[in-house]
């Protein structure tokens, strides 16, 4: 099936509310792409669909894509899929056996402070990446530190210890930032339960937007991000939708009502309708888009074919405050 790439035109709408005005929102997407080893037409549908997703609120063009398991060369493939309006942030992959991280940002909204990029060793020949983005244009004043990680996989005490060490390394880096910095830590964390030491470390310092209740079992099926497949093929993991491996943790400064904040209810596993526990995401009808089965099934099929994880999507509200005759940017309170 041919898929025509949608080019989105962002129209800025300004609403006056006493002393504040909404200047626009940003969407952050994290996605383990499994080396871009599967169906790239399906991946294209997923990536385009991320900006069109209105299953948990309004559709918002993606501002920041973070991808895990991106081997050398795959970052170029992904750049072609996200489109030329996005810039690729600093990409490094030296010595990384688990696949590196790649990040792309909307070039009309952000610019990267390249000197602030860091590789952070997280064990098992894997590095997390740290990027520093600052807003430009209508996003001027936003200051955002973005981390992407792919922690050690599999069960067992040794693997848990490696994930714990990786979490400590990321948190130690965050501790070097200015107090109240805006921070997002995303990626494939490979946590099996809330009792994971690494998960406990993260949630002691950062916010899990879905809360810290257990996510195992059918009652929490909507939280699961792996695997959209029941059949192992081409190296893609099978097993059905029964694990929450992919996360976006945020700093408390992104949920404090001061300029840049998570939009309540926006955090979700893209295409997961909560009814596909332990089965493939395209098994029978999918209902992730309420009242539109055809659209839901199209996305579910693409998610099944593109990778063995599904994306995590989170929206943030950007505001500015009118201080008399001067408009103050959303991130100024951090300066």
C-alpha positions in Angstrom: 0.0 0.0 0.0 1.4 3.4 -1.0 1.5 6.0 1.7 1.8 9.6 0.8 3.8 11.5 3.4 1.7 14.2 5.1 3.2 17.6 5.3 1.8 19.4 8.3 1.4 23.2 8.3 1.4 24.4 11.9 -1.0 27.4 12.3 -0.3 29.4 15.5 -3.5 30.2 17.4 -3.4 32.8 20.2 -6.0 32.8 23.0 -6.1 35.5 25.6 -6.8 34.5 29.1 -6.3 37.5 31.5 -2.5 37.6 32.0 -1.4 34.6 30.0 -1.7 33.4 26.4 -1.2 29.9 24.9 1.6 30.0 22.4 1.4 26.4 21.2 2.1 22.8 22.3 4.9 20.4 21.8 4.7 16.6 21.3 7.5 14.3 22.3 7.7 10.8 20.9 10.0 7.9 22.0 10.2 4.8 19.9 12.5 1.7 19.8 12.8 1.1 16.1 14.8 -2.2 16.2 17.6 -1.0 13.9 15.1 -0.1 11.2 15.2 -3.8 10.3 11.6 -4.4 9.5 9.0 -2.8 7.1 10.0 0.8 6.5 6.6 1.6 4.7 5.0 0.6 8.0 7.5 2.6 10.0 6.6 5.6 7.7 2.9 5.2 8.6 3.7 5.1 12.3 6.0 8.1 12.2 3.5 10.2 10.2 0.7 8.9 12.4 2.4 10.2 15.5 1.6 13.8 14.5 -2.0 13.0 13.5 -2.7 11.0 16.7 -5.8 12.5 18.4 -6.7 9.5 20.5 -5.8 11.3 23.8 -6.7 14.9 23.0 -5.9 17.1 20.0 -3.5 16.1 17.3 -0.2 17.9 17.7 2.7 17.9 15.2 5.6 16.1 16.8 8.3 18.5 18.0 10.9 15.9 19.2 11.4 12.3 18.1 13.7 10.1 20.2 14.6 6.7 18.7 16.4 3.7 20.3 18.3 0.9 18.7 19.6 3.0 15.9 22.6 1.5 14.3 25.0 3.4 12.0 23.2 4.3 8.8 19.7 3.8 10.3 19.8 7.4 11.5 19.8 8.5 7.9 16.8 6.3 7.1 14.9 7.8 10.1 15.8 11.3 9.0 14.2 10.6 5.6 11.1 9.4 7.3 10.6 12.2 9.8 11.2 14.8 7.0 13.4 17.7 6.1 11.7 20.1 8.6 13.5 18.2 11.4 17.1 18.5 12.3 19.1 15.6 13.5 20.7 16.1 16.9 24.3 15.0 17.6 24.5 11.3 16.9 27.2 9.0 18.3 27.4 5.2 18.3 31.0 4.2 19.0 31.2 0.8 20.7 27.5 0.5 21.2 26.3 -3.1 20.7 22.7 -2.5 21.7 22.1 0.2 19.1 22.6 3.9 19.7 20.1 6.7 20.3 19.0 9.2 17.6 17.0 12.4 18.2 15.3 14.7 15.7 13.7 18.1 16.5 11.5 20.5 14.6 14.0 23.1 13.3 11.5 25.9 13.4 10.9 25.4 17.1 14.3 24.4 18.6 18.0 24.5 18.1 20.5 22.2 19.8 23.4 23.4 22.0 25.8 20.8 20.5 28.6 21.5 23.0 26.2 20.2 25.7 25.8 16.8 24.2 27.0 13.9 26.4 27.3 10.2 26.1 26.6 8.5 29.4 27.7 4.9 29.9 24.8 2.8 31.2 26.5 -0.6 31.1 26.4 -3.5 28.7 28.3 -1.5 26.0 25.4 1.0 25.9 25.3 4.8 26.3 22.5 7.1 27.0 22.5 10.4 25.2 21.9 13.8 26.6 20.9 16.7 24.4 20.2 20.3 25.2 17.5 22.1 23.2 16.5 25.7 23.4 13.4 27.2 21.9 13.4 29.6 18.9 10.6 31.6 17.3 7.4 31.2 19.1 9.1 28.6 21.5 11.7 31.1 22.5 12.4 30.8 26.3 12.0 27.1 26.4 15.1 25.3 27.8 14.9 21.5 27.6 17.3 18.7 28.5 16.4 15.5 26.7 17.9 12.0 27.5 17.4 8.8 25.6 18.5 5.4 26.9 18.3 1.7 26.1 19.1 -0.1 29.3 20.1 -3.7 29.6 17.5 -6.3 28.6 16.2 -9.5 30.1 15.4 -10.8 33.5 17.8 -11.9 36.2 19.6 -10.2 39.1 22.7 -9.3 37.1 20.7 -7.5 34.4 18.7 -5.7 37.1 22.0 -4.5 38.6 23.2 -3.2 35.2 19.9 -1.3 34.7 20.3 0.1 38.2 23.8 1.3 37.4 22.6 2.9 34.2 19.8 4.7 36.0 22.3 6.0 38.6 24.6 7.3 35.8 21.8 9.2 34.2 20.5 10.7 37.5 24.1 11.7 38.5 24.3 13.6 35.2 20.9 15.3 35.8 22.1 16.4 39.2 24.8 18.5 37.5 22.1 20.6 35.8 20.6 23.8 37.1 17.9 23.4 39.7 14.4 23.2 38.2 15.7 22.4 34.7 13.2 20.9 32.4 14.2 17.3 31.9 12.8 14.3 29.9 14.3 10.9 30.3 12.9 8.5 27.7 13.7 5.2 26.2 13.5 1.4 26.3 14.2 0.8 30.0 13.4 -3.0 30.1 11.7 -2.7 33.5 9.5 -5.7 34.4 7.9 -4.4 37.5 7.6 -1.4 39.8 10.1 -3.2 42.2 12.9 -2.8 39.7 15.7 -0.9 41.6 16.3 1.3 38.5 12.6 2.2 38.3 12.6 3.0 42.0 15.6 5.3 41.5 14.0 7.1 38.6 10.7 7.7 40.3 12.5 9.0 43.5 13.8 11.9 41.4 11.5 12.1 38.4 7.8 11.8 37.6 6.2 8.8 35.9 3.2 10.4 34.4 1.2 7.2 34.7 1.9 6.9 38.4 3.8 4.3 40.3 1.2 1.6 40.5 2.0 -1.8 39.1 1.4 -2.2 35.3 1.4 -6.0 35.0 -1.7 -7.9 33.9 -4.8 -7.3 31.9 -6.1 -4.4 34.0 -3.2 -2.3 33.0 -2.9 -3.5 29.4 -3.2 0.1 28.0 0.2 0.9 29.5 2.1 -1.9 27.6 4.5 -1.1 24.8 6.0 -4.5 23.9 5.5 -6.6 21.8 2.9 -5.8 19.2 3.7 -9.2 17.7 3.0 -12.8 18.5 5.2 -14.2 15.7 9.0 -13.8 15.8 10.3 -12.7 12.5 13.4 -11.0 11.3 14.8 -10.7 14.8 11.6 -8.9 16.1 10.6 -10.1 19.5 7.3 -11.8 19.9 5.1 -12.5 22.9 2.2 -10.1 22.5 1.4 -6.9 24.3 2.3 -7.7 27.9 5.3 -5.6 28.9 5.8 -1.9 29.8 9.4 -1.5 28.6 9.2 2.1 27.2 8.9 5.2 29.3 9.1 8.9 29.4 10.0 10.2 32.8 9.8 14.0 33.4 11.2 16.4 36.0 8.7 17.9 38.5 9.4 21.3 36.8 7.3 19.9 33.8 4.3 19.5 36.0 4.3 22.6 38.2 2.1 25.0 36.3 4.9 27.3 35.3 5.1 27.8 31.6 5.9 24.3 30.2 3.9 21.5 31.5 2.7 18.0 30.6 -0.9 18.0 29.3 -2.9 15.8 31.7 -4.0 12.5 30.0 -1.8 12.9 27.0 0.8 10.3 27.9 0.0 7.1 26.1 1.3 4.1 24.2 0.4 4.9 20.6 -2.2 2.5 19.1 -2.7 0.5 22.3 -6.4 0.3 22.9 -6.1 -1.7 26.2 -7.9 -4.7 24.8 -4.9 -6.6 23.3 -3.3 -8.1 26.4 -0.9 -10.9 25.6 -1.9 -10.9 21.9 -0.7 -9.1 18.8 -1.9 -5.5 18.5 -3.6 -6.3 15.2 -5.3 -9.4 16.4 -9.0 -8.7 15.6 -10.2 -5.1 15.5 -8.3 -2.3 17.3 -10.3 0.6 18.8 -7.5 3.1 19.7 -9.4 5.8 17.7 -12.8 5.9 19.2 -15.5 5.2 16.6 -13.0 4.7 13.7 -12.2 1.0 13.5 -10.7 1.3 10.0 -8.2 4.0 11.1 -7.4 2.0 14.2 -6.8 -1.2 12.3 -4.5 0.6 9.8 -2.3 1.9 12.6 -2.3 -1.4 14.4 -1.1 -3.2 11.3 1.7 -0.7 10.8 2.8 -1.0 14.4 2.9 -4.7 14.1 5.0 -4.6 11.0 7.4 -1.8 11.8 9.0 -2.9 15.1 8.7 -5.0 18.2 7.9 -1.9 20.4 5.3 0.8 20.0 5.9 4.5 20.6 5.2 6.5 23.7 3.6 9.9 23.0 3.5 12.8 25.5 2.2 16.3 24.9 3.3 19.5 26.7 1.6 22.8 27.0 3.6 25.9 26.2 2.6 29.3 27.6 4.0 32.7 28.0 3.2 35.2 30.7 2.4 38.8 29.8 4.3 40.9 32.4 2.9 44.4 31.7 4.3 45.6 28.4 6.8 42.7 28.1 6.0 39.1 27.1 8.2 36.7 29.1 9.2 33.4 27.5 8.0 30.2 28.9 11.4 29.1 30.1 12.5 32.3 31.6 11.7 31.3 35.2 14.6 28.8 35.0 17.2 31.4 34.2 
